[in-house]
Amino acid sequence: QVQLVESGGGLGQAGGSRRLSCAASGRTFSSYTMGWFRQAPGKEREFVAAINLSGSSTYYADSVKGRFTISRDNAKNTVYLQMNSLKPEDTAVYYCAAGGTYYSTQAKNYAYWGQGTQVTVSS
């Protein structure tokens, strides 16, 4: 399995950028689909982005498409979420997750989770 630790959260302004990192440790990092999810207070956890095992394919929620970019560096055991053109509605706790062999937008299909990092975007 894999252990995940997110970093890069903090306070930003609308229109700004941040990059989140997810450092992984454990075995066979490259054997997992990786995803980013977020959860705002009072709302359910929602899918943000995912990337396949090799990094050759990426998937995005409509709400972030064109603004966010997910990438992975298997040699460094790290997954990234580059967030550009931030909006106040992006404010949430962001979670890194590791899934199985195949892509999924459903949180229940990701077995391993980081502790989350808070991203706050002011108006």
C-alpha positions as CSV (number, residue, x, y, z in Angstrom):
1,Q,0.0,0.0,0.0
2,V,0.9,3.7,0.0
3,Q,1.0,6.4,2.7
4,L,0.2,9.9,1.6
5,V,1.0,13.4,3.0
6,E,-0.3,16.6,1.4
7,S,1.3,20.0,1.6
8,G,1.0,23.3,-0.1
9,G,-2.3,24.6,1.3
10,G,-2.8,28.0,2.7
11,L,-4.5,31.4,2.1
12,G,-4.7,32.9,-1.3
13,Q,-6.6,35.5,-3.3
14,A,-9.0,35.0,-6.2
15,G,-7.1,34.8,-9.4
16,G,-4.0,33.5,-7.8
17,S,-2.2,30.2,-8.0
18,R,-1.1,27.5,-5.6
19,R,0.5,24.1,-6.0
20,L,-0.4,21.2,-3.8
21,S,1.9,18.3,-3.4
22,C,1.2,14.8,-2.2
23,A,4.3,12.8,-1.1
24,A,3.9,9.1,-1.1
25,S,5.7,6.4,0.7
26,G,5.3,2.7,0.6
27,R,5.4,0.1,-2.1
28,T,4.5,0.2,-5.8
29,F,3.5,3.9,-6.0
30,S,3.3,3.6,-9.7
31,S,0.6,0.9,-9.4
32,Y,-2.0,3.3,-8.1
33,T,-4.4,5.7,-9.8
34,M,-4.0,9.0,-7.9
35,G,-6.8,11.5,-7.3
36,W,-7.5,14.8,-5.6
37,F,-10.7,15.4,-3.8
38,R,-12.0,18.4,-1.8
39,Q,-14.5,19.0,0.9
40,A,-16.0,22.3,2.0
41,P,-17.8,22.7,5.3
42,G,-21.4,21.4,5.1
43,K,-20.8,19.8,1.7
44,E,-20.0,16.3,0.6
45,R,-16.6,15.4,-0.7
46,E,-16.2,16.0,-4.4
47,F,-13.9,14.8,-7.1
48,V,-11.4,17.2,-8.4
49,A,-8.9,15.4,-10.6
50,A,-7.3,12.0,-11.2
51,I,-4.3,10.7,-13.1
52,N,-3.6,7.2,-14.3
53,L,-0.7,5.0,-13.4
54,S,1.8,6.3,-15.9
55,G,0.6,9.9,-15.9
56,S,-0.4,9.6,-19.6
57,S,-4.1,10.4,-18.9
58,T,-5.7,12.9,-16.7
59,Y,-9.3,13.6,-15.6
60,Y,-11.0,16.7,-14.2
61,A,-14.2,17.8,-12.7
62,D,-16.0,20.4,-14.9
63,S,-15.6,23.0,-12.1
64,V,-11.8,23.0,-12.4
65,K,-11.2,22.0,-16.0
66,G,-8.9,24.4,-17.7
67,R,-7.7,25.9,-14.3
68,F,-6.2,22.9,-12.5
69,T,-3.6,20.5,-13.6
70,I,-2.8,17.2,-12.0
71,S,0.6,15.5,-12.6
72,R,2.7,12.8,-11.1
73,D,6.4,12.0,-10.9
74,N,6.7,8.4,-10.2
75,A,10.5,8.6,-9.8
76,K,9.9,11.1,-6.9
77,N,6.8,9.3,-5.6
78,T,4.9,12.6,-5.7
79,V,1.6,13.8,-7.1
80,Y,0.8,17.5,-7.8
81,L,-2.2,19.7,-8.2
82,Q,-1.4,23.0,-9.9
83,M,-4.3,25.4,-9.2
84,N,-4.5,28.5,-11.3
85,S,-7.2,31.2,-11.5
86,L,-8.4,30.4,-8.1
87,K,-11.9,31.2,-7.1
88,P,-13.5,31.6,-3.6
89,E,-15.5,28.5,-4.3
90,D,-12.3,26.5,-4.5
91,T,-12.0,26.9,-0.7
92,A,-12.0,23.5,0.9
93,V,-9.8,20.8,2.5
94,Y,-8.0,19.1,-0.3
95,Y,-7.2,15.4,0.0
96,C,-4.9,13.2,-2.0
97,A,-6.0,9.6,-2.5
98,A,-4.7,6.4,-4.0
99,G,-7.0,4.1,-5.8
100,G,-6.8,0.9,-7.7
101,T,-5.7,0.1,-11.3
102,Y,-8.5,2.1,-12.9
103,Y,-9.7,5.6,-12.9
104,S,-12.7,6.6,-10.7
105,T,-14.4,9.8,-9.7
106,Q,-15.9,8.1,-6.7
107,A,-14.3,8.6,-3.3
108,K,-15.3,5.2,-2.2
109,N,-13.1,3.6,-4.8
110,Y,-9.9,5.1,-3.3
111,A,-8.5,3.0,-0.5
112,Y,-5.7,5.3,0.8
113,W,-6.0,8.9,1.9
114,G,-3.9,11.7,3.1
115,Q,-4.8,13.9,6.0
116,G,-5.8,16.8,3.9
117,T,-4.6,20.4,3.5
118,Q,-6.7,23.5,3.8
119,V,-6.9,25.9,0.9
120,T,-8.7,29.2,1.5
121,V,-9.3,31.6,-1.3
122,S,-10.5,35.1,-0.5
123,S,-12.6,37.3,-2.7
